[in-house]
Amino acid sequence: MKKSAAFAAIVVSMIAVISLPGCVGSGGGGCMGGGHGGHESPSAPPAEATVAVYSCPMHPNVTSPDPGFCPKCGMALVRR
Ligand SMILES: [Zn+2]
């Protein structure tokens, strides 16, 4: 009966060691998971903010995802 308890304790400790290989090897820097996953989730800007939209100063309804010229008046599209 005591053997099974001791065996269970050994198994538990081995599982604990096996499940933390990165902790032992990396010097304890990123083993809590906060170093890598913590800083990129909350404040990522939406995709729309990174897409430049160009529009004609005289014709705001004329927009283009790329720089160019207004087809109505020929003015250069400005980024907004
Ligand atoms: Zn225009």
PDB file of the backbone (N, CA, C, O) and the ligand in Angstrom, with CONECT records:
HET     ZN  A 101       1
ATOM      1  N   MET A   1       0.841  -1.218   0.000  1.00  0.00           N
ATOM      2  CA  MET A   1       0.000   0.000   0.000  1.00  0.00           C
ATOM      3  C   MET A   1       0.865   1.253   0.000  1.00  0.00           C
ATOM      4  O   MET A   1       0.580   2.221  -0.706  1.00  0.00           O
ATOM      5  N   LYS A   2       1.926   1.222   0.802  1.00  0.00           N
ATOM      6  CA  LYS A   2       2.805   2.392   0.809  1.00  0.00           C
ATOM      7  C   LYS A   2       3.567   2.540  -0.510  1.00  0.00           C
ATOM      8  O   LYS A   2       3.932   3.643  -0.918  1.00  0.00           O
ATOM      9  N   LYS A   3       3.792   1.421  -1.150  1.00  0.00           N
ATOM     10  CA  LYS A   3       4.483   1.523  -2.436  1.00  0.00           C
ATOM     11  C   LYS A   3       3.672   2.309  -3.454  1.00  0.00           C
ATOM     12  O   LYS A   3       4.218   3.117  -4.206  1.00  0.00           O
ATOM     13  N   SER A   4       2.386   2.070  -3.474  1.00  0.00           N
ATOM     14  CA  SER A   4       1.589   2.788  -4.472  1.00  0.00           C
ATOM     15  C   SER A   4       1.558   4.286  -4.183  1.00  0.00           C
ATOM     16  O   SER A   4       1.545   5.097  -5.109  1.00  0.00           O
ATOM     17  N   ALA A   5       1.547   4.647  -2.929  1.00  0.00           N
ATOM     18  CA  ALA A   5       1.571   6.072  -2.594  1.00  0.00           C
ATOM     19  C   ALA A   5       2.894   6.700  -2.998  1.00  0.00           C
ATOM     20  O   ALA A   5       2.928   7.805  -3.538  1.00  0.00           O
ATOM     21  N   ALA A   6       3.979   5.992  -2.734  1.00  0.00           N
ATOM     22  CA  ALA A   6       5.284   6.515  -3.122  1.00  0.00           C
ATOM     23  C   ALA A   6       5.396   6.604  -4.634  1.00  0.00           C
ATOM     24  O   ALA A   6       5.955   7.559  -5.174  1.00  0.00           O
ATOM     25  N   PHE A   7       4.865   5.608  -5.299  1.00  0.00           N
ATOM     26  CA  PHE A   7       4.909   5.634  -6.756  1.00  0.00           C
ATOM     27  C   PHE A   7       4.103   6.808  -7.306  1.00  0.00           C
ATOM     28  O   PHE A   7       4.514   7.462  -8.265  1.00  0.00           O
ATOM     29  N   ALA A   8       2.967   7.063  -6.698  1.00  0.00           N
ATOM     30  CA  ALA A   8       2.151   8.194  -7.134  1.00  0.00           C
ATOM     31  C   ALA A   8       2.904   9.505  -6.935  1.00  0.00           C
ATOM     32  O   ALA A   8       2.845  10.396  -7.781  1.00  0.00           O
ATOM     33  N   ALA A   9       3.605   9.616  -5.824  1.00  0.00           N
ATOM     34  CA  ALA A   9       4.365  10.840  -5.567  1.00  0.00           C
ATOM     35  C   ALA A   9       5.471  11.011  -6.601  1.00  0.00           C
ATOM     36  O   ALA A   9       5.733  12.121  -7.065  1.00  0.00           O
ATOM     37  N   ILE A  10       6.103   9.926  -6.949  1.00  0.00           N
ATOM     38  CA  ILE A  10       7.165  10.010  -7.965  1.00  0.00           C
ATOM     39  C   ILE A  10       6.589  10.408  -9.311  1.00  0.00           C
ATOM     40  O   ILE A  10       7.153  11.242 -10.020  1.00  0.00           O
ATOM     41  N   VAL A  11       5.467   9.808  -9.653  1.00  0.00           N
ATOM     42  CA  VAL A  11       4.841  10.132 -10.933  1.00  0.00           C
ATOM     43  C   VAL A  11       4.456  11.612 -10.983  1.00  0.00           C
ATOM     44  O   VAL A  11       4.676  12.291 -11.986  1.00  0.00           O
ATOM     45  N   VAL A  12       3.884  12.092  -9.894  1.00  0.00           N
ATOM     46  CA  VAL A  12       3.487  13.503  -9.857  1.00  0.00           C
ATOM     47  C   VAL A  12       4.684  14.411 -10.020  1.00  0.00           C
ATOM     48  O   VAL A  12       4.629  15.387 -10.769  1.00  0.00           O
ATOM     49  N   SER A  13       5.767  14.101  -9.325  1.00  0.00           N
ATOM     50  CA  SER A  13       6.947  14.960  -9.436  1.00  0.00           C
ATOM     51  C   SER A  13       7.557  14.889 -10.829  1.00  0.00           C
ATOM     52  O   SER A  13       8.058  15.890 -11.341  1.00  0.00           O
ATOM     53  N   MET A  14       7.515  13.708 -11.443  1.00  0.00           N
ATOM     54  CA  MET A  14       8.056  13.601 -12.795  1.00  0.00           C
ATOM     55  C   MET A  14       7.195  14.363 -13.794  1.00  0.00           C
ATOM     56  O   MET A  14       7.711  14.991 -14.719  1.00  0.00           O
ATOM     57  N   ILE A  15       5.884  14.303 -13.600  1.00  0.00           N
ATOM     58  CA  ILE A  15       5.011  15.065 -14.500  1.00  0.00           C
ATOM     59  C   ILE A  15       5.279  16.557 -14.350  1.00  0.00           C
ATOM     60  O   ILE A  15       5.285  17.295 -15.335  1.00  0.00           O
ATOM     61  N   ALA A  16       5.500  16.997 -13.114  1.00  0.00           N
ATOM     62  CA  ALA A  16       5.786  18.407 -12.887  1.00  0.00           C
ATOM     63  C   ALA A  16       7.067  18.819 -13.586  1.00  0.00           C
ATOM     64  O   ALA A  16       7.142  19.906 -14.158  1.00  0.00           O
ATOM     65  N   VAL A  17       8.068  17.968 -13.545  1.00  0.00           N
ATOM     66  CA  VAL A  17       9.339  18.281 -14.205  1.00  0.00           C
ATOM     67  C   VAL A  17       9.182  18.257 -15.717  1.00  0.00           C
ATOM     68  O   VAL A  17       9.702  19.123 -16.420  1.00  0.00           O
ATOM     69  N   ILE A  18       8.461  17.258 -16.208  1.00  0.00           N
ATOM     70  CA  ILE A  18       8.317  17.123 -17.653  1.00  0.00           C
ATOM     71  C   ILE A  18       7.497  18.269 -18.234  1.00  0.00           C
ATOM     72  O   ILE A  18       7.743  18.712 -19.355  1.00  0.00           O
ATOM     73  N   SER A  19       6.530  18.740 -17.472  1.00  0.00           N
ATOM     74  CA  SER A  19       5.664  19.785 -18.007  1.00  0.00           C
ATOM     75  C   SER A  19       6.302  21.166 -17.986  1.00  0.00           C
ATOM     76  O   SER A  19       5.737  22.115 -18.530  1.00  0.00           O
ATOM     77  N   LEU A  20       7.465  21.291 -17.370  1.00  0.00           N
ATOM     78  CA  LEU A  20       8.128  22.589 -17.305  1.00  0.00           C
ATOM     79  C   LEU A  20       9.529  22.556 -17.899  1.00  0.00           C
ATOM     80  O   LEU A  20      10.470  23.010 -17.248  1.00  0.00           O
ATOM     81  N   PRO A  21       9.698  22.049 -19.081  1.00  0.00           N
ATOM     82  CA  PRO A  21      11.055  21.997 -19.634  1.00  0.00           C
ATOM     83  C   PRO A  21      11.596  23.382 -19.965  1.00  0.00           C
ATOM     84  O   PRO A  21      12.793  23.625 -19.808  1.00  0.00           O
ATOM     85  N   GLY A  22      10.757  24.276 -20.412  1.00  0.00           N
ATOM     86  CA  GLY A  22      11.216  25.602 -20.769  1.00  0.00           C
ATOM     87  C   GLY A  22      11.642  26.407 -19.565  1.00  0.00           C
ATOM     88  O   GLY A  22      12.543  27.241 -19.659  1.00  0.00           O
ATOM     89  N   CYS A  23      11.004  26.166 -18.434  1.00  0.00           N
ATOM     90  CA  CYS A  23      11.354  26.878 -17.227  1.00  0.00           C
ATOM     91  C   CYS A  23      12.759  26.556 -16.786  1.00  0.00           C
ATOM     92  O   CYS A  23      13.527  27.437 -16.402  1.00  0.00           O
ATOM     93  N   VAL A  24      13.086  25.273 -16.847  1.00  0.00           N
ATOM     94  CA  VAL A  24      14.390  24.849 -16.359  1.00  0.00           C
ATOM     95  C   VAL A  24      15.480  25.362 -17.293  1.00  0.00           C
ATOM     96  O   VAL A  24      16.558  25.747 -16.840  1.00  0.00           O
ATOM     97  N   GLY A  25      15.202  25.368 -18.585  1.00  0.00           N
ATOM     98  CA  GLY A  25      16.242  25.698 -19.540  1.00  0.00           C
ATOM     99  C   GLY A  25      16.420  27.184 -19.785  1.00  0.00           C
ATOM    100  O   GLY A  25      17.519  27.625 -20.123  1.00  0.00           O
ATOM    101  N   SER A  26      15.372  27.956 -19.624  1.00  0.00           N
ATOM    102  CA  SER A  26      15.454  29.345 -20.041  1.00  0.00           C
ATOM    103  C   SER A  26      15.917  30.271 -18.934  1.00  0.00           C
ATOM    104  O   SER A  26      15.923  31.488 -19.116  1.00  0.00           O
ATOM    105  N   GLY A  27      16.300  29.731 -17.804  1.00  0.00           N
ATOM    106  CA  GLY A  27      16.793  30.567 -16.730  1.00  0.00           C
ATOM    107  C   GLY A  27      15.694  31.270 -15.959  1.00  0.00           C
ATOM    108  O   GLY A  27      15.974  32.220 -15.228  1.00  0.00           O
ATOM    109  N   GLY A  28      14.487  30.846 -16.097  1.00  0.00           N
ATOM    110  CA  GLY A  28      13.396  31.398 -15.301  1.00  0.00           C
ATOM    111  C   GLY A  28      12.858  32.709 -15.817  1.00  0.00           C
ATOM    112  O   GLY A  28      12.049  33.338 -15.134  1.00  0.00           O
ATOM    113  N   GLY A  29      13.265  33.149 -16.982  1.00  0.00           N
ATOM    114  CA  GLY A  29      12.777  34.430 -17.470  1.00  0.00           C
ATOM    115  C   GLY A  29      11.329  34.385 -17.907  1.00  0.00           C
ATOM    116  O   GLY A  29      10.503  35.159 -17.423  1.00  0.00           O
ATOM    117  N   GLY A  30      11.025  33.496 -18.805  1.00  0.00           N
ATOM    118  CA  GLY A  30       9.672  33.518 -19.361  1.00  0.00           C
ATOM    119  C   GLY A  30       8.833  32.338 -18.989  1.00  0.00           C
ATOM    120  O   GLY A  30       7.985  31.921 -19.778  1.00  0.00           O
ATOM    121  N   CYS A  31       9.032  31.781 -17.825  1.00  0.00           N
ATOM    122  CA  CYS A  31       8.289  30.573 -17.542  1.00  0.00           C
ATOM    123  C   CYS A  31       6.890  30.824 -17.057  1.00  0.00           C
ATOM    124  O   CYS A  31       6.083  29.894 -17.056  1.00  0.00           O
ATOM    125  N   MET A  32       6.563  31.993 -16.654  1.00  0.00           N
ATOM    126  CA  MET A  32       5.198  32.238 -16.213  1.00  0.00           C
ATOM    127  C   MET A  32       4.271  32.564 -17.376  1.00  0.00           C
ATOM    128  O   MET A  32       3.059  32.651 -17.181  1.00  0.00           O
ATOM    129  N   GLY A  33       4.789  32.741 -18.541  1.00  0.00           N
ATOM    130  CA  GLY A  33       3.947  33.027 -19.695  1.00  0.00           C
ATOM    131  C   GLY A  33       3.602  34.489 -19.841  1.00  0.00           C
ATOM    132  O   GLY A  33       2.945  34.862 -20.813  1.00  0.00           O
ATOM    133  N   GLY A  34       4.014  35.323 -18.928  1.00  0.00           N
ATOM    134  CA  GLY A  34       3.658  36.730 -19.010  1.00  0.00           C
ATOM    135  C   GLY A  34       4.577  37.521 -19.936  1.00  0.00           C
ATOM    136  O   GLY A  34       4.191  38.576 -20.440  1.00  0.00           O
ATOM    137  N   GLY A  35       5.775  37.024 -20.159  1.00  0.00           N
ATOM    138  CA  GLY A  35       6.710  37.771 -20.983  1.00  0.00           C
ATOM    139  C   GLY A  35       6.331  37.770 -22.445  1.00  0.00           C
ATOM    140  O   GLY A  35       6.534  38.760 -23.148  1.00  0.00           O
ATOM    141  N   HIS A  36       5.784  36.665 -22.901  1.00  0.00           N
ATOM    142  CA  HIS A  36       5.531  36.585 -24.342  1.00  0.00           C
ATOM    143  C   HIS A  36       4.111  36.973 -24.692  1.00  0.00           C
ATOM    144  O   HIS A  36       3.893  37.808 -25.569  1.00  0.00           O
ATOM    145  N   GLY A  37       3.144  36.377 -24.016  1.00  0.00           N
ATOM    146  CA  GLY A  37       1.759  36.578 -24.435  1.00  0.00           C
ATOM    147  C   GLY A  37       1.110  37.801 -23.833  1.00  0.00           C
ATOM    148  O   GLY A  37      -0.006  38.153 -24.217  1.00  0.00           O
ATOM    149  N   GLY A  38       1.775  38.465 -22.896  1.00  0.00           N
ATOM    150  CA  GLY A  38       1.093  39.535 -22.185  1.00  0.00           C
ATOM    151  C   GLY A  38       0.986  40.816 -22.961  1.00  0.00           C
ATOM    152  O   GLY A  38       0.001  41.538 -22.807  1.00  0.00           O
ATOM    153  N   HIS A  39       1.960  41.132 -23.793  1.00  0.00           N
ATOM    154  CA  HIS A  39       2.003  42.484 -24.319  1.00  0.00           C
ATOM    155  C   HIS A  39       1.442  42.633 -25.721  1.00  0.00           C
ATOM    156  O   HIS A  39       1.392  43.752 -26.232  1.00  0.00           O
ATOM    157  N   GLU A  40       1.021  41.558 -26.361  1.00  0.00           N
ATOM    158  CA  GLU A  40       0.568  41.764 -27.718  1.00  0.00           C
ATOM    159  C   GLU A  40      -0.935  41.653 -27.905  1.00  0.00           C
ATOM    160  O   GLU A  40      -1.452  41.925 -28.988  1.00  0.00           O
ATOM    161  N   SER A  41      -1.631  41.257 -26.860  1.00  0.00           N
ATOM    162  CA  SER A  41      -3.063  41.121 -27.074  1.00  0.00           C
ATOM    163  C   SER A  41      -3.874  42.410 -26.945  1.00  0.00           C
ATOM    164  O   SER A  41      -4.692  42.657 -27.831  1.00  0.00           O
ATOM    165  N   PRO A  42      -3.722  43.252 -25.923  1.00  0.00           N
ATOM    166  CA  PRO A  42      -4.771  44.237 -25.699  1.00  0.00           C
ATOM    167  C   PRO A  42      -4.722  45.455 -26.607  1.00  0.00           C
ATOM    168  O   PRO A  42      -5.768  45.938 -27.040  1.00  0.00           O
ATOM    169  N   SER A  43      -3.538  45.959 -26.904  1.00  0.00           N
ATOM    170  CA  SER A  43      -3.459  47.262 -27.549  1.00  0.00           C
ATOM    171  C   SER A  43      -3.080  47.189 -29.026  1.00  0.00           C
ATOM    172  O   SER A  43      -2.512  48.141 -29.561  1.00  0.00           O
ATOM    173  N   ALA A  44      -3.378  46.096 -29.679  1.00  0.00           N
ATOM    174  CA  ALA A  44      -3.096  46.019 -31.108  1.00  0.00           C
ATOM    175  C   ALA A  44      -4.093  46.881 -31.871  1.00  0.00           C
ATOM    176  O   ALA A  44      -5.299  46.755 -31.660  1.00  0.00           O
ATOM    177  N   PRO A  45      -3.615  47.752 -32.752  1.00  0.00           N
ATOM    178  CA  PRO A  45      -4.548  48.609 -33.476  1.00  0.00           C
ATOM    179  C   PRO A  45      -5.372  47.791 -34.455  1.00  0.00           C
ATOM    180  O   PRO A  45      -4.900  46.770 -34.956  1.00  0.00           O
ATOM    181  N   PRO A  46      -6.575  48.214 -34.729  1.00  0.00           N
ATOM    182  CA  PRO A  46      -7.386  47.494 -35.703  1.00  0.00           C
ATOM    183  C   PRO A  46      -6.785  47.588 -37.092  1.00  0.00           C
ATOM    184  O   PRO A  46      -6.009  48.501 -37.377  1.00  0.00           O
ATOM    185  N   ALA A  47      -7.135  46.662 -37.943  1.00  0.00           N
ATOM    186  CA  ALA A  47      -6.535  46.593 -39.268  1.00  0.00           C
ATOM    187  C   ALA A  47      -6.866  47.833 -40.092  1.00  0.00           C
ATOM    188  O   ALA A  47      -6.095  48.224 -40.968  1.00  0.00           O
ATOM    189  N   GLU A  48      -8.004  48.447 -39.813  1.00  0.00           N
ATOM    190  CA  GLU A  48      -8.411  49.607 -40.604  1.00  0.00           C
ATOM    191  C   GLU A  48      -7.454  50.776 -40.410  1.00  0.00           C
ATOM    192  O   GLU A  48      -7.239  51.566 -41.330  1.00  0.00           O
ATOM    193  N   ALA A  49      -6.881  50.888 -39.214  1.00  0.00           N
ATOM    194  CA  ALA A  49      -6.009  52.019 -38.925  1.00  0.00           C
ATOM    195  C   ALA A  49      -4.710  51.937 -39.721  1.00  0.00           C
ATOM    196  O   ALA A  49      -4.081  52.960 -39.994  1.00  0.00           O
ATOM    197  N   THR A  50      -4.315  50.744 -40.088  1.00  0.00           N
ATOM    198  CA  THR A  50      -3.049  50.607 -40.793  1.00  0.00           C
ATOM    199  C   THR A  50      -3.217  50.731 -42.303  1.00  0.00           C
ATOM    200  O   THR A  50      -2.226  50.844 -43.024  1.00  0.00           O
ATOM    201  N   VAL A  51      -4.449  50.712 -42.789  1.00  0.00           N
ATOM    202  CA  VAL A  51      -4.678  50.823 -44.224  1.00  0.00           C
ATOM    203  C   VAL A  51      -4.830  52.297 -44.575  1.00  0.00           C
ATOM    204  O   VAL A  51      -5.754  52.960 -44.103  1.00  0.00           O
ATOM    205  N   ALA A  52      -3.939  52.799 -45.389  1.00  0.00           N
ATOM    206  CA  ALA A  52      -4.002  54.194 -45.788  1.00  0.00           C
ATOM    207  C   ALA A  52      -5.110  54.371 -46.819  1.00  0.00           C
ATOM    208  O   ALA A  52      -5.259  53.582 -47.753  1.00  0.00           O
ATOM    209  N   VAL A  53      -5.862  55.412 -46.619  1.00  0.00           N
ATOM    210  CA  VAL A  53      -6.918  55.720 -47.573  1.00  0.00           C
ATOM    211  C   VAL A  53      -6.629  57.092 -48.156  1.00  0.00           C
ATOM    212  O   VAL A  53      -6.420  58.056 -47.419  1.00  0.00           O
ATOM    213  N   TYR A  54      -6.616  57.178 -49.462  1.00  0.00           N
ATOM    214  CA  TYR A  54      -6.349  58.439 -50.136  1.00  0.00           C
ATOM    215  C   TYR A  54      -7.651  58.971 -50.700  1.00  0.00           C
ATOM    216  O   TYR A  54      -8.486  58.226 -51.213  1.00  0.00           O
ATOM    217  N   SER A  55      -7.796  60.275 -50.590  1.00  0.00           N
ATOM    218  CA  SER A  55      -9.007  60.880 -51.115  1.00  0.00           C
ATOM    219  C   SER A  55      -8.671  62.217 -51.764  1.00  0.00           C
ATOM    220  O   SER A  55      -7.639  62.828 -51.484  1.00  0.00           O
ATOM    221  N   CYS A  56      -9.555  62.643 -52.621  1.00  0.00           N
ATOM    222  CA  CYS A  56      -9.364  63.917 -53.294  1.00  0.00           C
ATOM    223  C   CYS A  56      -9.768  65.054 -52.368  1.00  0.00           C
ATOM    224  O   CYS A  56     -10.819  64.974 -51.732  1.00  0.00           O
ATOM    225  N   PRO A  57      -8.969  66.107 -52.274  1.00  0.00           N
ATOM    226  CA  PRO A  57      -9.351  67.248 -51.422  1.00  0.00           C
ATOM    227  C   PRO A  57     -10.655  67.896 -51.865  1.00  0.00           C
ATOM    228  O   PRO A  57     -11.395  68.437 -51.043  1.00  0.00           O
ATOM    229  N   MET A  58     -10.934  67.843 -53.146  1.00  0.00           N
ATOM    230  CA  MET A  58     -12.136  68.482 -53.657  1.00  0.00           C
ATOM    231  C   MET A  58     -13.312  67.524 -53.719  1.00  0.00           C
ATOM    232  O   MET A  58     -14.466  67.952 -53.740  1.00  0.00           O
ATOM    233  N   HIS A  59     -13.036  66.274 -53.748  1.00  0.00           N
ATOM    234  CA  HIS A  59     -14.099  65.271 -53.846  1.00  0.00           C
ATOM    235  C   HIS A  59     -13.871  64.205 -52.771  1.00  0.00           C
ATOM    236  O   HIS A  59     -13.261  63.168 -53.029  1.00  0.00           O
ATOM    237  N   PRO A  60     -14.362  64.474 -51.584  1.00  0.00           N
ATOM    238  CA  PRO A  60     -14.114  63.524 -50.473  1.00  0.00           C
ATOM    239  C   PRO A  60     -14.674  62.132 -50.727  1.00  0.00           C
ATOM    240  O   PRO A  60     -14.239  61.150 -50.125  1.00  0.00           O
ATOM    241  N   ASN A  61     -15.640  62.068 -51.621  1.00  0.00           N
ATOM    242  CA  ASN A  61     -16.210  60.751 -51.905  1.00  0.00           C
ATOM    243  C   ASN A  61     -15.324  59.923 -52.824  1.00  0.00           C
ATOM    244  O   ASN A  61     -15.544  58.726 -53.003  1.00  0.00           O
ATOM    245  N   VAL A  62     -14.311  60.579 -53.410  1.00  0.00           N
ATOM    246  CA  VAL A  62     -13.366  59.850 -54.246  1.00  0.00           C
ATOM    247  C   VAL A  62     -12.245  59.345 -53.342  1.00  0.00           C
ATOM    248  O   VAL A  62     -11.419  60.123 -52.866  1.00  0.00           O
ATOM    249  N   THR A  63     -12.228  58.060 -53.119  1.00  0.00           N
ATOM    250  CA  THR A  63     -11.204  57.482 -52.246  1.00  0.00           C
ATOM    251  C   THR A  63     -10.520  56.329 -52.967  1.00  0.00           C
ATOM    252  O   THR A  63     -11.077  55.709 -53.873  1.00  0.00           O
ATOM    253  N   SER A  64      -9.294  56.067 -52.531  1.00  0.00           N
ATOM    254  CA  SER A  64      -8.547  54.970 -53.111  1.00  0.00           C
ATOM    255  C   SER A  64      -7.600  54.410 -52.053  1.00  0.00           C
ATOM    256  O   SER A  64      -7.050  55.173 -51.259  1.00  0.00           O
ATOM    257  N   PRO A  65      -7.405  53.130 -52.028  1.00  0.00           N
ATOM    258  CA  PRO A  65      -6.424  52.576 -51.085  1.00  0.00           C
ATOM    259  C   PRO A  65      -4.992  52.862 -51.496  1.00  0.00           C
ATOM    260  O   PRO A  65      -4.071  52.669 -50.702  1.00  0.00           O
ATOM    261  N   ASP A  66      -4.793  53.314 -52.712  1.00  0.00           N
ATOM    262  CA  ASP A  66      -3.450  53.610 -53.206  1.00  0.00           C
ATOM    263  C   ASP A  66      -3.358  55.072 -53.614  1.00  0.00           C
ATOM    264  O   ASP A  66      -4.368  55.665 -53.993  1.00  0.00           O
ATOM    265  N   PRO A  67      -2.164  55.671 -53.546  1.00  0.00           N
ATOM    266  CA  PRO A  67      -2.011  57.051 -53.997  1.00  0.00           C
ATOM    267  C   PRO A  67      -2.254  57.146 -55.501  1.00  0.00           C
ATOM    268  O   PRO A  67      -1.976  56.221 -56.263  1.00  0.00           O
ATOM    269  N   GLY A  68      -2.782  58.297 -55.894  1.00  0.00           N
ATOM    270  CA  GLY A  68      -3.065  58.455 -57.316  1.00  0.00           C
ATOM    271  C   GLY A  68      -3.670  59.818 -57.550  1.00  0.00           C
ATOM    272  O   GLY A  68      -3.399  60.764 -56.810  1.00  0.00           O
ATOM    273  N   PHE A  69      -4.478  59.919 -58.565  1.00  0.00           N
ATOM    274  CA  PHE A  69      -5.077  61.198 -58.919  1.00  0.00           C
ATOM    275  C   PHE A  69      -6.583  61.038 -59.039  1.00  0.00           C
ATOM    276  O   PHE A  69      -7.096  59.980 -59.404  1.00  0.00           O
ATOM    277  N   CYS A  70      -7.262  62.111 -58.722  1.00  0.00           N
ATOM    278  CA  CYS A  70      -8.710  62.095 -58.783  1.00  0.00           C
ATOM    279  C   CYS A  70      -9.167  61.966 -60.236  1.00  0.00           C
ATOM    280  O   CYS A  70      -8.706  62.721 -61.093  1.00  0.00           O
ATOM    281  N   PRO A  71     -10.051  61.037 -60.521  1.00  0.00           N
ATOM    282  CA  PRO A  71     -10.533  60.893 -61.890  1.00  0.00           C
ATOM    283  C   PRO A  71     -11.444  62.039 -62.318  1.00  0.00           C
ATOM    284  O   PRO A  71     -11.709  62.203 -63.509  1.00  0.00           O
ATOM    285  N   LYS A  72     -11.920  62.826 -61.373  1.00  0.00           N
ATOM    286  CA  LYS A  72     -12.838  63.913 -61.712  1.00  0.00           C
ATOM    287  C   LYS A  72     -12.094  65.216 -61.997  1.00  0.00           C
ATOM    288  O   LYS A  72     -12.413  65.923 -62.953  1.00  0.00           O
ATOM    289  N   CYS A  73     -11.088  65.534 -61.150  1.00  0.00           N
ATOM    290  CA  CYS A  73     -10.418  66.808 -61.314  1.00  0.00           C
ATOM    291  C   CYS A  73      -8.911  66.660 -61.539  1.00  0.00           C
ATOM    292  O   CYS A  73      -8.243  67.636 -61.880  1.00  0.00           O
ATOM    293  N   GLY A  74      -8.382  65.487 -61.358  1.00  0.00           N
ATOM    294  CA  GLY A  74      -6.974  65.276 -61.648  1.00  0.00           C
ATOM    295  C   GLY A  74      -6.039  65.659 -60.520  1.00  0.00           C
ATOM    296  O   GLY A  74      -4.822  65.551 -60.671  1.00  0.00           O
ATOM    297  N   MET A  75      -6.570  66.099 -59.401  1.00  0.00           N
ATOM    298  CA  MET A  75      -5.705  66.438 -58.287  1.00  0.00           C
ATOM    299  C   MET A  75      -5.132  65.174 -57.642  1.00  0.00           C
ATOM    300  O   MET A  75      -5.725  64.096 -57.686  1.00  0.00           O
ATOM    301  N   ALA A  76      -3.970  65.353 -57.052  1.00  0.00           N
ATOM    302  CA  ALA A  76      -3.352  64.218 -56.358  1.00  0.00           C
ATOM    303  C   ALA A  76      -4.187  63.876 -55.117  1.00  0.00           C
ATOM    304  O   ALA A  76      -4.615  64.753 -54.366  1.00  0.00           O
ATOM    305  N   LEU A  77      -4.396  62.601 -54.937  1.00  0.00           N
ATOM    306  CA  LEU A  77      -5.125  62.160 -53.758  1.00  0.00           C
ATOM    307  C   LEU A  77      -4.245  62.327 -52.520  1.00  0.00           C
ATOM    308  O   LEU A  77      -3.044  62.061 -52.547  1.00  0.00           O
ATOM    309  N   VAL A  78      -4.867  62.766 -51.454  1.00  0.00           N
ATOM    310  CA  VAL A  78      -4.124  62.993 -50.212  1.00  0.00           C
ATOM    311  C   VAL A  78      -4.462  61.874 -49.223  1.00  0.00           C
ATOM    312  O   VAL A  78      -5.580  61.360 -49.180  1.00  0.00           O
ATOM    313  N   ARG A  79      -3.470  61.531 -48.452  1.00  0.00           N
ATOM    314  CA  ARG A  79      -3.659  60.484 -47.453  1.00  0.00           C
ATOM    315  C   ARG A  79      -4.397  61.039 -46.245  1.00  0.00           C
ATOM    316  O   ARG A  79      -4.158  62.174 -45.832  1.00  0.00           O
ATOM    317  N   ARG A  80      -5.250  60.279 -45.707  1.00  0.00           N
ATOM    318  CA  ARG A  80      -5.960  60.706 -44.509  1.00  0.00           C
ATOM    319  C   ARG A  80      -6.003  59.596 -43.477  1.00  0.00           C
ATOM    320  O   ARG A  80      -6.565  59.779 -42.397  1.00  0.00           O
TER     321      ARG A  80
HETATM  322 ZN    ZN A 101     -11.314  65.583 -57.304  1.00  0.00          ZN2+
END
